Amino acid sequence: MSSMRGPVHLPAQLPGVSPAGGANQVRVRAYNERLVLSLVRLHGAQSKADIARRTGLSAQTVSVIMRVLEKEGLLSRGEPIRGRVGQPSVPMRLNPDAVYSFGVKMGRRSADLVLMDFVGKIRMQLHVTYAYPLPDLFLKFIVSGIQELESRLSADERSRIAGVGIAAPFELWNWEEEVGSPKGAMDVWRDYDLHAEVAASLPYPVYLQNDATSACGAELVFGIGPQHPDFVYFFIGSFIGGGIVLNSAIFSGRTGTAGAIGPLPVRGKNGETLQLLEVASIFVLENMLRERGIDPEPLWYSADDWIDFGEPLELWIQDTAKALAQGIVAAASIIDFSAAVIDGGFPPWVRERIVQATIYEADNLDLQGVVMPDIIEGAVGAHARAIGGASLPIFARYLTDQNVLFKEVENAEGT
């Protein structure tokens, strides 16, 4: 993003707060602290002067805030930068060990549990595979897995856990045939309150978000977001999902389903109309392997450690690329995205092949009247859903809402 050219204008009155009284002062202070932490997260190490310039807060106010955040262990001092007029500038950065958060990804074939630090790095993780997801199995994995990871932490580290964020697909009962479960087995999800059940079983705040939205949020926060304020996002899991980012914020739409790119219509090999998810999903590759007598289980052991399945993998990549290219052209026909981001539950070498094949296929389509976005790889990788889930408690407790943060930055930049 471009350098900032003016002050950030904080709201004259925060929502739900009276203009008079100590409560307002407390809320404004808390907001300012969150804003400082968010700007340091977004821009990297910042000095007091940097923060004052970016926010429009007085140097004295910034100094007080940063002293408090340093005392609480949320910020740590870098090496002084000398050679300028006056006192050396001391950059402050987020302390990775200040806060931890659990992130859970529930997939149709596997689940992941991660412990993430304050800067988005995975410290520990667990993985489990299954034939199809059932509530009791998933709840047991979360509770026992968190207990196992907690056992590896000191009492002080456990006290810094902000909460649990779950990234899960919605309406699982609609995918019974595709996941290969017995008829009626997935209906148990219809009346199961996942958020309530997990919250009742753990001593931490619990947050729940759609898995594809979580992955998109992780890319926005920890990936290419700062370089691309508008992008369409494709995450290829068991079923492909995605998201839309506009003005550096996730756009969910009127009903919250914007960016559910799976149902996008695409042409199949024989000219028939299919949904994108019927072509560009890992379950399709799974079926292709089974048809050829190849065990597909390695697809689910570890997203980072696929083997090269040879001819069926190459066929799936080519089919996926053709479908993705059509989906990207359709999206670009509606919104002038700067990028189309492709990621998924597979190793980087598979992602690279898919992206390169998609660029090739897009170049062969009729692009008259379409301004194509850059087709690029996601930067977060296979664990984007779990990382997005883990970021939910951290943002809720310590950082500004991503929409608010980028709006403040835009105000300061005069955009």
PyMOL commands that set and color helices and strands:
alter all, ss='L'
color gray80, all
select helices_A, chain A and resi 22-43+48-55+59-71+135-151+155-158+172-179+185-191+194-201+211-222+276-278+282-291+298-301+311-334+348-363+384-398+402-413
alter helices_A, ss='H'
color red, helices_A
select strands_A, chain A and resi 75-77+92-94+100-106+110-117+122-129+161-168+206-210+231-236+240-246+249-250+265-267+273-275+339-344+374-377
alter strands_A, ss='S'
color yellow, strands_A
deselect
rebuild
show_as cartoon
